[in-house]
Amino acid sequence: MPTVLMLDVSLSMSRPVPTSDTTETHTRFTIATAAINTFLDYLCVHAKLEYVALVSFSSMYEVAVPFTRDFDSIRGKLLQLDEGDKTCIDTALLGVNQIVLNEWGCQTPVQIILITDGSSGVGTIGRNRIVQALPLPPSYPAKIHVLPIVSPHDTSLQHAMPLYQKIVDLANNTTSNSNGNMSRGSIYCPDQLTVPGVITAITRLCEQHYQEFWCTLKCGQLETRVQLFPAPQTVSHEGVDSTYTLANQLHVIGFLQQQELGTPMAISKHLVIPQAQAGGNAGSRENYGSKTPTKEGSSSTDGSTTEDDLSDPSKIPNFCVLLHGALKVEGMAAVVLLGAEWWGTLMAWCEASRSRRSCLLLSVLRPGSAAAPWLGALDQLGPADEGTTAAESFPVRSWRSYSSGGSACAWARPHALLADVQKVLRHARKLPDKTQHLFKELNRLRRAAISLGFSELLTAIGNALERECTALPPSAPSECALQLAHAANALRDPRTALDIKHTLTPLGPNYNASISH
């Protein structure tokens, strides 16, 4: 989960902080620098793979350091930042949104840490104007944490607190609505305006949102201790009140060819990192695809392990290395049971960088057995019958009749999706003559949306049909309103929301009798 550090460099950050120690003078900026260094030190121990960017802002923003894992470059840049003029948080957030979308797109969750001096720089009218100008909620999943470098009893903090709370709440709305993620941002006020007080606040933030997640990966009698990075979050299922938390044991229950698995919609993706052994990280990402080095006289020919082997972490057997190599060579993916009615997939993944390092990647699917509709119910998958070939076992003959199923949806560009939605609305405005055409288009869009994991489209179309229902002229037949309301409710029915085999049908000719009955 990438992190953006938003550092306020306005003139007010240069105000000295009164202390009892006359030998050393601190400003709010130097205290903020100490907090950032503490944050980076924490990542060096607990989250070395985290990508971090530094954005400085006053009335304008500047990308001081783009997303990087070289934390020393951020430390060095902190000493070279120039002072600005006034604080403009809305302008800085607009720049952060552009940076994140250009680098990560709109699907990757991002954490933003806003470090400022606790003063919005304007009065009540100005704060209301800033709230209206905030580019929130962003178009990507985000959590915003605010670290004000100010005394908790300062009156400026009391005036700015509604603004900070509004920023956090707007970002939380996006986070809670994206993939069911239940984690939220917050405001971390230091107990006192000193270096130790601010460091305590940033440490509390790190411990709550940058914790390591360790679990056991098992496959039959083989198992190993692994870390998932970034740490998985508690998620919720659409239409269901219950929440899902990743179990402490991940069980590999089967294997599929990658062509058969396809690309099901993933809530989140995590690197699987083996636990360090013998003073090193055996089977780490750098060692996944590498061959075991051989030293003359360091290992015996009968397969036994010598003392020299134990001193070399790369020669210690590790289940992750075995699983990664098998999946990579065979072109397969492992199906993993994450919890009750919750599955994921494991596959060998190669970084799109010059290093081309390969690692195990865990994709967390949507809760429920219909996470990959083309495979059927995941809880009913089993081994192929003896004597059958791969062609006979997969793909299974489809339940759909493609001769009458209509053309497939291809949404490579936004205008293609807009055209399909507008086609549905045109049929809705020509009811009751276009009733059959309306439900045919709804079923076509519904199958495509479920296959792509685009369930938000169904909710949006249901809302649009309800608006069309309320906009019907008084002279419209009563059947029009009934059919539109029926279609809107059917699209959002939690019992069949993700059932790709379900087909929406219009109300029958005796709907008036059934309603009166």
N, C-alpha and C positions, 0 to 999 in steps of 0.2 A: 504494500500500500504506500505509494509515493507520498512524500511530505513536502510542503512548501512553507518556508519560514518567511513571514512578512514582518520586516523590521522597520519600525518608525524611525526616520532620521531627521525629523523636523527640529526646529530651533529649541522647542521646549524640552527635547530629550537631552539637551546639553546643560540643563539646569543642575547645579551642584546639589548633592544630597547632604544635609547636615548630619554629622556624626560626632561622636565623642572622641574619636581617634584623630588627633591633629596631624599625625605623620602621613596620612594617606587621605586623598580627596577623591570621592567618587561622584560621577554624574549618572543620570538615569541611563545614558547610553552605555557607559562602562559596565553598569550592573546588568543591562540587557545582554551585553557581550559575554559576561560571565555565565549567564543563564544558557545562552546558546552553546557555549563550550561544554557546559555540563550535559546538555542534551546530546551533543555529539559524542561525548565520552560514554554515555549510556548506550547509544547505538553501537559503538565499537565493541561493546561486550555482548549485548543482547540481540542486536539486529544489524549485523554487518552488511547484509544484502539490501538494506533500505536505500532507496533513491531519495535524495534531498536537494532542494533548490532554495536559493536565497534571493529574496526580492526586497529591495529597499525602496521606501516611498516617503514622500512628503506631499507636495501638490502634484508631483509627477512620480511615476514608478520606474524602476530600473531593475533588470534581471542581472543582479550582481554575479551570481553563479547559477548556471543552468543545472538541470537534474544530473546528479553525479553520486558515485559511491566514494569518491575521494574527499573525505571529510576534512583533510588538512587544507585543501584548497578553499573551503569555506572559512576555516579559522584564519587563514592568511588574508582573505578578502575583508574580513571584519575590521582589520587594522587600516584598511585603505578607503573606507566609505567616507564620502563627503557629506557635510551638513546640508540640509534642505531648508525650506521655508515653513509652510504650514502643513497640517495633517489633513489628508483627503483619503479617507478609507475607501469610499466608493470608487474612486479612480483606481486605487491599488487593486481592489477586488476584480475590477473589470480587466485589468492586465493579467492577473492571476488566472482568470477564466480562459483567456486566450492562450496563455502558456500551457495550461493543462490540456486543453483540447488539441492543440497542435502536437503535443508530445505523446499523450496517452489516449485521446479520443474521449467518447462520452460514456464508456462502460467501466473504466477502471476507477475504483474508489480512491479518493485522495483525502489526506488530512492536511489542514491548513492551521498553522499556529500564528496568531496575530499578536505581536509584541509591541506595545505602545506605552505611552506614559500616563494613561488613564484620563486624558483630557481630549474631548472631541473638538475643542477650539471654537465652539459656537454656542449660542444660547438655545432655548427651547425651540424657537422657530427654525433655526438652522439645523437642529437635530432632526426635526420632522422632514425637512427638505432632504437631508442625507438619507433617511430611511426610505423615502420615495425613490431616490436615485440609486439605491443599492442594487447591483446586478445579481440579485438572489431571488429564488433559489437557483443555483447553477444547473446547467444541463447535464452534469455528471454527478455521480454519488460523491458527497463531500461531508466531512465533519470539520467544523471550525472551532478551535480552542483559542480563548483570549487570555493573555498573560499581561495584565496591567502592571507596569513598574511604578507603583504609587503606594502610599500608605493607605491602609484600609479605612482610616478616619478622615481622609482628605475629602473636602467638599466637591472637588472636581470629579472624583470617582463616583460620587453619588449622583451627579448630574449626567455622567456618561454611561452609567450602568444600564439604563433602559436601551440605549443604542447598542451596547455590546450584547445584551440579552436578545434583542431583535435579530442581530446578525447570527447568533448561535441558533435561535429558533428557526429562522428561515432555512439555514443549511440542514438542520435536523429534519425538517419536513421532506427534503430531498432524500436524505439517507434512509429514513424510515419507509419511504415509498419505493425505494430501489432494491429489488431482490429480497425484500423482507428483512433487511438488515436492521437489527434492534439497537445497535450501539449509537451513542449520542455524544456530541461535543459539549463543552462546558466552559465556565469562566474560573480561572485559578488565580485568586487574589492572594498575594503574599501576606503573612501575618505581620510583617514589619518591613519598612523600606530599607533593607540592608542586603548585602550580598548573600549572607546565609539564608535570610528569609525568602528571597527570590529563588535561590537554588532549591530550597525545600519545596516551593510551589511547582517548579519545573520537574523536579523529581517525582512529585505526586502525579503529575500529568503523564510522565513516562511509565510509571508503574501501572497506571490504569489503561493505557492505550498502546503500549509497546511491549507487552509481556510476551515471553516465549511460550509456545504451546508444544508440549511433549506428549507423545502417545506411543503405543506399541503397534507395529505393523506385523500381521500374522498371515501365514499361508500354510495351512496344514500344520506340520510340526516345526516349521521354520518361523522365526520371529526375530525382530530387532527393535531397538529403541530409536525413534526418529523424532525430528522436529519439523513442524509445518510452518513455513514462512510464506506470506504473513500469517499471523495467528487467525484461525477461523472465528467468525462471529456467530452469535445466536441468530437464527433466521425464523421467519414465520411463513406459513403456507397461505396462499391467496384463498379466501373464502373459509378458512379454518382458524379458530381462535388459538389453537395450541401452537407452541414454539418448539423448535428443534435445536438441540445442542450436540455438537460432535462428541462421540464417545471417546473414552481413553484407549480403546482397542479398535483398530481398523482391520477387518477381516477380508482377505482376498478370496472371493467365492467362485471365481471363474475367469476365463479368458476368451476374448473374441478377436477376430481379425479386425484391423482398423477400418477396412472398407465396410465391414458389416456393422460396426458400431456407428460410423458416421461422425457427425459433430453435434451431439445434443446440447441444448442450452445449459450453460454452467452458471451457477450463482457466483462462484469465486474459484480462483485457481491458486494453488499453493505449491511451492517447492518442497520436496521431501528430502531432508538432510539427515544423514545418519549421525548417531551420537559419537562424539570424539572418543577414541580409544588409544591407550598406550601413549598418551601425550600428544596425539595428533587426531585429525579428523579423518578416520579411515573411511574410504568410500565417499569422500566429499565430492562436490560437483566437479572439481578439477580431476578427480581420480576415476569418475564414472566410466569414461570412455578410454582410459589409458591402460596400457598393458603393464603388468607387474614387472618392475625391473628385476634383473637377476644379477647377483654378485657371486663371483666365483667362491665356492666353498661356504656360502651363507645358507643354503638350503639343501636338504637331502633329496635324492632321486626317488625315494619311496613315498613321497607326499607328506612326510612328517614335518612338523614345524620346529625349527631350531631357535636358539636364543637370539641369533641375529635377525631372524624373521620377526620375532616379537618386538624388537627394537625399531623395526621399520613399519610404520602404520599402513603403508600401501600393501604389505604382505599379510595382513591380518584378514581372514575371511569375514565377509560382511554380506548379509542377505540382500541389502539394497543394491550392492554391486552385481550380485547374481541376477536379481530380478530385472534391473536396468538392462544388463547385457542381453538377457533372453528376450525381453520385449523389443529391444532395438533390432536384434538380428532377425527375429521371426516376424516383425511388423505387426505385432499384436498389442492389445490393450487389456488391462486387468480390470475386472468389475469388483468394486470394494463396497462392503457393507459398512456404512457410517453410523447407523443407528436404526431404530425401529422405523420401517417404511422410508428409508433414506439411503440412497446409493451414490457412489462416485466412480470415477474411472482413473486409472493410473496408466501413464504411457511415458515413453522416452521422448524428451523434448530437447531441441537444440536451440541455443540462443542465437538470435539474429544479429550477431556482432562478429567482429574479426576473430575473436577467440574461438567461436563455434563450439563452446563447451556444452556438453550434454548432461542432462539430469533427469530425475524422476519428477513428473508433474502430476499432481492430484487435482482433478476437476470435480468440484462439488456440484452435483445435479440438483434440480428442484426436488423438494420432498414429495414423496408419492411414487407409486409404481408405474405411472405413466410418464416418467421423465424423458423416455425415448420412445415415442409412440410407434415408430416403425419396427421396434423389436417386440412389441406387445408388452404385457405386464411383466416388469422386472422380477417380481417375486415368483413368477411361474417359469422362468428360464431354467433349463436343465441341460445335461450333457446330450450330445447328438447320439442317435441310435447307432449301435454297432453295425458296421457294414455299409453305412451311408457315406457318401462323399460330401465335400464342402458345398458343391453345387446343389446337392439334394437337400441339405439342411438349411442353407441360406442362398438367396433370400426366400422367405416364406411367401407363398402366393397371397397377394393382397386381397382384402375383403371388399375393396372398392371395385366398381365397374368403370374402367377408364373410358369406355365408349360413350358413357352418358355423364361422366363426372365433370365435364367442362375442362377448359384449358387451365394449366397451372399458373400460379401467380409468380411473376418475376419482378421483384422490387429492388432492382439495382440502383435506382435513382428515386428521390422523393416524389417526383411528379408521377411516377408509375403507381405508387401507393395512393396518391391523391386521386388519380383517375379512377381507380377501383372503388374508392369510397364514394366519389361523386356518382358513380354508376348506380350504387346501392340507393343513394338518396334520390336519384331521378326515378327509379322504380317505385320508391316509397311515395313520391308525390303523384304517381299515376294509378294508385290503388282505387278500386279493386281490380282493374283490368290487368295489372302487372303483378298480381300476388305471387303466382308461380315463379316468375322471373326474379322477384325480390328474394324469395327464399332460396332459389338456386344460387344466386350471387352470394347470399349470406353464408351458405354452406361451403362454397368455394373459398371465401375469405377466411372462414373459421378453420378449415382444415390447414390452410397455409399458415395462419397465425399460430396454431397449436404446434405444428411441425417446427416452426422457427422459434418457439418459446416467446412469441410476441402477444402475450395474453392482454397487455394493455390496449391493443387494438380492439379487442372484443368489447371492453368496457367503454371505449370511446364511441364505437358504433352504436352501442346500446343507448348511450346518452344522446347521440344525434337523432336516433329514432324517436326517443321521448320528446325531444324538442320539435320534431316534425309533427308528432301527435298533438301537441299543444297549439301548433300553428295551423291546424286544419281549419278551413273555412266552415261557417255554420251550415252551409248547404251540402257538405260532404257526407256520404253515407256513413252510418254508424259502424259498418264493417271496417272502414279504414282505420279508425281509432283502435278498434279491438285487435286487428292484425298487427298494427305497429306496437301496441303495448305488449302483445304476446311475443313478438320477435325480440323486443328489448329485454324482457324478463328471461327468455330462453337463453340469450347470449350470456347473461350474468348468473345463471343458475349454478351455484357451487357444486351441485351433485354431478353435473355433466360439463363443467367449465373446461376441463382438460381431457375429456373423453373424445378422442378423434373419431371413434366409430359411431358416435351419436349423430343423428341427422335431424336438423330442424325442419319441422313441417308446419304448414299454416293451419289455422283453425278450420275444422270441417264445416260442411254446409249446415249442420244442425247446431252450430255454436249458440244461437239465440235460445234454443230450447234447453241446452245444457246450462246456460247461465241462469235462465229463469227457474230451472229446477233447483 
